[in-house]
Amino acid sequence: MEQGSIGLLEQERYARQLKLLGENGQKALKEATVMIAGIGGLGGTAAIYLAAAGVGKLILAHEGKILLPDLNRQILMDSEHLGMERMSTAVEHLRRLNPEMEIEGYNSKIEYDKAKSWVESADIVIDARYDFPERYVLNRLCVEAGKPMVESAMYGFEISLTTMVPGETPCLECLYPDNQPQWEPFGFPVLGATSGIAGCLAALEAVKWITRVGPAYTGIMHRFNSLDFSTYSVRLARNPNCACCGEGGKP
């Protein structure tokens, strides 16, 4: 196959986006691996649109079983699978959407030893976890492996988004150095449409990074209020004393 070329079936399947990404961009997606930590309302939406876009491989991690309160936002889940493992249901749905894509699904939280190989295998990581301890672990793994991480989060109607590049931009611990933030992972309010917007933005960041079709949102934190559509952006600076990526951190 020539450089940048794709098959006839792919040309038909991705005809609408080829006008935006080109054949080289589509081939880059096909050859890319994206890890998504968390497949709830945000991460699940990102997984759907990356699968639909033709990413070659997804590595997914999320623990637990499907609960009724999940269904207002976790669009990879459904009522028929209540009480069943979340990950197996998500993988099944994604394979129906794009059977050509490779998927590794792990019924697991983000723990350093477990997730190390997943991060190292990925071209880019999307952080969609709901608690800070796991986010910190994922952040450290990305810094150590030199992998870019799309940091996407939401609370109520507000969405935050930035892409972190080790050695170039602040890492998560630069922004939130407190290892014990006051955060209730299962108590914050969630509207499915808002988490879906956040997931779409995270997927778009990954597509931009992989295809180089546009600049990623690096070194800037973007905030979007889905209730009144107000937005603002804040430039971010690295902390030279960061325990993770600073001069005194590792690596």
C-alpha positions in Angstrom: 0.0 0.0 0.0 1.4 3.4 -0.9 2.2 6.0 1.7 -1.0 7.7 2.8 -3.3 5.3 0.8 -6.3 3.6 2.3 -8.5 0.8 1.0 -11.7 1.2 -1.1 -13.9 0.2 1.8 -12.2 2.8 4.1 -12.6 5.4 1.4 -16.3 4.8 1.4 -16.7 4.5 5.2 -14.8 7.7 5.9 -15.7 9.6 2.8 -17.2 12.6 4.7 -14.2 13.1 7.0 -11.6 12.4 4.3 -12.4 15.9 3.0 -11.1 17.2 6.3 -8.3 14.8 7.2 -7.1 13.6 3.9 -5.8 10.1 3.2 -2.6 10.7 5.2 -4.7 11.7 8.2 -7.0 8.7 7.9 -4.0 6.4 7.6 -2.5 8.0 10.7 -5.8 7.3 12.6 -5.8 3.7 11.5 -2.2 3.2 12.7 -2.8 5.0 16.1 -3.5 3.6 19.5 -5.5 5.7 22.0 -5.9 4.8 25.7 -9.0 6.1 27.4 -9.0 5.9 31.2 -12.7 5.8 32.1 -15.6 5.0 29.8 -18.4 6.8 31.6 -20.3 9.7 30.2 -17.2 11.5 29.1 -14.8 8.7 28.2 -17.5 6.6 26.7 -18.5 9.4 24.3 -14.8 9.9 23.4 -14.5 6.2 22.7 -17.6 6.1 20.4 -16.3 9.0 18.2 -12.8 7.7 18.0 -14.1 4.3 17.0 -16.4 6.0 14.4 -13.4 8.0 13.1 -11.3 4.9 12.4 -8.7 4.9 15.2 -6.9 1.6 14.8 -6.8 0.5 18.5 -8.4 1.6 21.7 -7.2 0.6 25.1 -9.9 1.1 27.7 -9.9 0.9 31.5 -12.9 1.2 33.9 -14.0 -1.0 36.7 -17.3 -2.2 38.0 -20.8 -3.0 36.9 -23.6 -1.0 35.3 -25.8 0.8 37.7 -29.1 2.5 37.1 -27.8 6.0 37.8 -25.2 5.5 35.1 -27.7 5.5 32.3 -28.4 9.2 32.2 -25.0 9.7 30.6 -23.0 6.5 29.9 -24.1 5.9 26.3 -22.0 2.8 25.9 -24.3 1.1 28.5 -27.9 0.1 28.3 -30.8 -1.1 30.5 -30.6 -4.7 29.4 -27.1 -5.0 30.9 -27.8 -3.6 34.4 -25.8 -5.4 37.0 -23.4 -6.7 34.4 -19.7 -5.8 33.9 -19.4 -2.3 32.4 -16.3 -3.0 30.3 -17.6 -6.1 28.4 -20.8 -4.2 27.5 -18.8 -1.2 26.2 -16.4 -3.4 24.1 -19.4 -5.2 22.6 -21.1 -2.0 21.6 -17.9 -0.5 20.1 -17.2 -3.6 18.1 -20.7 -3.4 16.6 -19.9 0.2 15.6 -16.5 -0.5 14.1 -15.6 -4.2 13.8 -12.3 -3.3 12.0 -10.9 -1.7 15.1 -8.8 -3.5 17.8 -10.0 -3.1 21.4 -8.4 -4.0 24.7 -10.8 -3.5 27.6 -9.7 -3.9 31.2 -12.1 -4.1 34.1 -9.8 -2.2 36.3 -9.0 1.1 38.0 -5.9 3.0 37.1 -3.1 1.5 39.2 0.6 2.2 38.5 1.8 -1.3 37.8 -1.3 -2.3 35.8 -1.6 0.8 33.7 2.1 1.3 32.9 2.1 -1.0 29.8 -1.2 0.5 28.6 0.1 4.0 28.7 3.4 3.0 27.0 1.5 1.3 24.2 -0.6 4.4 23.4 0.2 7.3 21.1 -2.1 9.6 23.2 -4.0 9.1 26.4 -7.4 10.6 27.4 -8.0 11.1 31.1 -11.7 10.6 31.9 -11.4 9.3 35.4 -13.7 10.6 38.1 -11.3 10.8 41.1 -8.0 12.6 41.6 -5.9 9.7 42.9 -6.3 7.8 39.6 -5.7 11.0 37.6 -2.4 11.6 39.5 -1.3 8.0 38.7 -2.2 8.4 35.0 -0.5 11.8 34.9 2.7 10.3 36.3 2.7 7.4 33.9 2.3 9.8 31.0 5.1 12.0 32.2 7.4 9.0 32.6 6.5 7.5 29.2 6.5 10.9 27.4 3.0 10.5 26.2 0.6 13.4 25.6 -2.6 13.3 27.8 -5.9 15.0 27.0 -7.1 16.2 30.4 -10.9 16.6 30.1 -13.3 17.1 33.0 -16.7 18.5 33.9 -18.6 19.5 36.9 -22.2 20.5 36.7 -22.5 22.6 33.5 -18.8 23.5 33.3 -16.2 21.7 31.1 -12.4 22.0 31.3 -10.1 20.9 28.6 -6.3 21.0 27.9 -3.8 18.7 26.3 -0.6 18.1 28.4 2.7 17.2 26.7 5.5 16.0 28.9 8.5 18.4 28.8 6.5 21.1 27.0 3.4 21.9 29.1 2.4 21.7 32.8 1.4 18.3 34.0 -1.7 17.7 36.2 0.3 18.0 39.4 1.6 21.4 38.2 -2.0 22.6 38.1 -3.3 20.7 41.2 -0.4 20.0 43.5 -2.6 19.1 46.5 -2.6 15.3 46.7 -5.8 15.3 48.8 -8.2 17.7 47.1 -11.7 18.1 48.5 -13.6 16.1 45.9 -16.5 13.8 46.1 -16.2 11.5 43.1 -19.7 10.1 43.3 -21.5 13.2 44.6 -21.0 15.8 41.9 -24.0 16.6 39.6 -23.8 15.3 36.0 -26.0 16.0 33.0 -25.4 13.6 30.2 -25.4 16.2 27.4 -22.6 18.1 29.2 -20.4 15.1 29.8 -21.0 14.2 26.1 -19.8 17.6 24.9 -16.7 17.1 27.1 -16.1 13.6 25.5 -16.5 15.0 22.0 -13.9 17.7 22.7 -11.5 15.1 24.1 -12.0 12.9 21.0 -11.4 15.9 18.8 -8.2 16.8 20.6 -6.9 13.2 20.1 -7.8 13.3 16.4 -6.0 16.6 16.0 -2.9 15.3 17.7 -2.8 12.1 15.6 -3.5 13.6 12.2 -1.9 17.0 12.8 -4.9 18.5 11.1 -5.0 21.4 13.5 -3.2 22.6 16.7 -3.9 20.8 19.9 -5.0 22.8 22.9 -1.6 22.7 24.7 -0.5 25.1 27.4 -4.0 26.5 27.7 -6.9 25.5 29.9 -10.2 26.1 28.1 -13.4 26.4 30.1 -16.8 26.2 28.6 -20.2 26.6 30.4 -22.8 24.5 28.6 -25.6 26.4 30.3 -25.0 29.8 28.9 -22.2 28.9 26.3 -19.8 31.3 27.9 -16.1 30.5 27.5 -12.7 31.6 28.6 -9.1 30.3 28.3 -6.2 30.6 30.7 -2.6 30.2 29.8 -0.8 27.6 31.9 2.8 27.6 33.2 4.9 24.7 34.3 5.9 24.5 38.0 9.7 24.0 38.2 9.2 22.5 41.6 6.5 20.1 40.6 6.9 16.8 42.3 6.0 14.9 39.1 7.5 16.8 36.2 9.7 19.5 37.8 13.4 19.5 38.4 12.9 17.6 41.7 10.4 15.1 40.3 10.8 11.9 38.3 11.8 11.5 35.7 
